[in-house]
Amino acid sequence: MQTTTPLTVNMPAGFSRWDSADILKSEEDMQLYLEACFEEDEGDGALIRKGLGVIARARGMTQLAKDTGLTREGLYTALSTQGNPSFSTVVKVTRALGMRLHSRAIAVAA
């Protein structure tokens, strides 16, 4: 079995990792961010899951875990690009974030 070591980057002094959760300050920011994730998702849901995870980190994962009855670790896993949350988990998370999933018609190329 081949194992790989994680990629590490030596950050120059004075720099830090950029986290998109840091820029989501308002409810409107979060709502627009999630809408963009829905628009740009390639159809596999990875970007939507990641977007929900970013919003969850911006709000506070510990509180979200309490509000949903799920574990922090489970939320991190489910809301990663590799995660595969059940639909009920997605609904719990969006409700706890004060959001609602809804549908609208889109133009489909013939």
Secondary structure, DSSP 8 states (H G I E B T S, - for coil): ------------TT-----GGGG--SHHHHHHHHHHHHHH--SSSHHHHHHHHHHHHHH-HHHHHHHHT--HHHHHHHTSTT----HHHHHHHHHHTT------------
